[in-house]
Amino acid sequence: TKMSSTLPKFYYGTEEEPKVLLNNGYQIPSLAFGLYKIPPTEECDVIVLQAIHAGYRHFDTASYYGNEAALGRALKKSGVPRNDFFVCSKVWNDAQKEGRASVRKSLEQSLAALDFGEYLDLYLVHWPVPGYHTETYKELELLQKEGKIRSIGISNYSPKDYEELVK
């Protein structure tokens, strides 16, 4: 059965979940439901649908987690419109090491697995792979300009990694 898009949007009696304004004008919901270690089975569907029913709209996955297809399946089952969700995924280390074409391919595979719209709301460099993460980030900038990603960012960076990136 499809869930109504009139489900509660937040948990504490407010009409809308607090959001943080990103530097490109998009807003990210302040609370996310992470899918790390959630198996890509029907159990994932149940867990995600329960999270949606509880009010979650921001979902965080990664190619490394192996559950992007299960997330997309559950989001579609919910009946809640794509615009009401904020979906984040991450590019894994192997794609970074294989070069920018593999980074692009990784995004395309994530979008195909999710099968839930033509873009990601946020795509992150999962880990700063030494010697590769700056080129990875440059490729994410191109993908963002092409409209395949709304926002880009980094994950698990140390101050030293970040300084290397912004040089």
Sequence and secondary structure as in RCSB ss.txt:
>XXXX:A:sequence
TKMSSTLPKFYYGTEEEPKVLLNNGYQIPSLAFGLYKIPPTEECDVIVLQAIHAGYRHFDTASYYGNEAALGRAL
KKSGVPRNDFFVCSKVWNDAQKEGRASVRKSLEQSLAALDFGEYLDLYLVHWPVPGYHTETYKELELLQKEGKIR
SIGISNYSPKDYEELVK
>XXXX:A:secstr
    TTS S SSS SS  EEE TTS EEES  EE TT  SSHHHHHHHHHHHHHT  EEE  GGGT HHHHHHHH
HHH   GGG EEEEEE HHHHHH HHHHHHHHHHHHHHH S S EEEEEESS  TTTHHHHHHHHHHHHHTTSEE
EEEE S  HHHHHHHH 
